[in-house]
C-alpha cells in the first residue's frame, strides 16, 4: 500500500504563518492497522527537523526538552506584554 502523510501545522508567528509542523508518515498493514514509519517534528523554524521512528521516541524527546519550549513561550508572552 502507498505511504500516506498526516500534517499538523500549529502556532502562528507575527506574520500569520504557521511555524511548527508535525508530520506522521504511515502505511496500513494487510489487517488494516496503521503502521507508523516516521514522525517528523519541526518546532520554531528548525532548519533540521527531528525525526522519530516511534511515538515513544517522540514523547521521550518532548519530555526531555519541555522546559526549553516552555521558556521560549514564556519569553514570547513577556515580549508581547511590553
N, C-alpha and C positions, 0 to 999 in steps of 0.2 A: 504494500500500500504506500502511496506517496506521503512524504513528510508534510506536516501542517504546522503552522505557527499561530500562536496567540500573542498579541502585542497589547500591553497595557501602558499607556503614557499617563504621567501624572506630575503634579506640581508645576505650575506655570511660573515663568520668570517675569521680569518687569515688562518685557515686550509682548507678553501674552503667548509665548511659545512654551511648549512642554519641554522641561529639561531632564526629566527622568524617564527611563524606559525599562520595562520588564518583559522579556520575550521567552516564551516556552515553546521549544521545538519538540514535536511529538509525532508518533505514529500510533496505529492501532494494531493490536495482536489479532490473530485469527479468531480469538474468542470475543473480540470486540472491546477488550480493555485498552485503556490509554497507556502507552509506554513513553515516558519522558526520555528524550535523547539528550537534550541540553537545555539549561536555563541560563539566560544572559541577563545581567543586571547592570544598567548604566545609570549612575547617580551623579547629579550635579555636573553634567557635561564632561564626564571622564573620557579621555581620549582612548584608553584601552579598557573596554568594559570587562567586568568579571564574569567568568563562565563557570557553571557548576553542572555536575553530572546528575546529582540527586537533590531532592528537596532538603534532605538532612544537611548536605554541604552548604546550601544557601542559608538555612537557618543558623547553622554554626557561625558562618561569616557575619551575618547580621547581628547575632548576639555579641560577638566579639567586638564589633565596630559601632554598636548602637550609641555609645557615649559620644563618639565623634560626630555622628549625624545629628544627635540631639543638641550638641554645642553649636553646630552650624545653623540649625533652625533658630536657636535662641539668639545668636548674633544677628541673623536676618530680621528677626522680630524686633530686636532692640534698635536696629538701624531705621526701621520703618516708623518707629515712635518719634524719633528725633529728626 
